[in-house]
């Protein structure tokens, strides 16, 4: 199991690197098309927003450790792996779809094949793989949402909670009017659309997962699908008691040729059906 998770992590990291190198999005990033002048930058334009030093500092900011300023926490979040996915609109759906496909094909389906090893369980394998891949993508999305929501709450708050030197000496600093205006502008312009987008996708994916789980519950109780007249299958019955028992239960006490018009005719009209 540890090898599977290691392989999964490697695949996700590789996907992130590919997405950073080759941009394949269906909409324009909100971080790339904004008015060219903004009050929250000192001598810079919208292209400078990935440079931490370009944000203008206001009264009260010098009291707070730089790495704990909400505006710089936001900038650091963009540099964290995967969190910049959420800024790309339609591109987020594309990347999540690719991630789902990788999880389904490379991880979940092989596991389901080891769970249902006999022939005839294709529906069980597919539905189980589906909820596994969807569930993993949903957890991934919740992680993105929690990170962006935290930054959003820090930006729109009137106060900054920070630690001067460690966990034991927390302090609170009220934002100045200028700092509040700067943080509110960044929140409304860049963060809130991302949070709303993530919330919508999370809810839609959660509903899809719930429906998929219900479908799997029904499919898991179904009898396997197989052709009881296939010569290869008949040969398997001779050597596999479990499969023979399933075939007998499916026949429900009737001769197996009852479900086939051809074999009923061969048997003389379907005696005993």
Secondary structure, DSSP 8 states (H G I E B T S, - for coil): -HHHHHHHHHHHHHHHHHHHHS---SS--TTTSS-S--TTBSS--GGGTT-GGGB---TTGGGS-GGGSHHHHHHHHHHSTTGGGGGGTHHHHHHHHHHHHHHIIIIIHHHHHHHS-STT-HHHHHHHHHHHHHHHHHHHHHHHHHHHHHHHHHHHSSEEEEESSSTTSEEEEE--HHHHHHHHHHIIIIIHHHHHHHHHHHHHHHHHHHHHHHHHHHHHTS-----TT-HHHHHHHHH-HHHHHHHHHHHTTS-GGGG-HHHHHHTTS-TT-
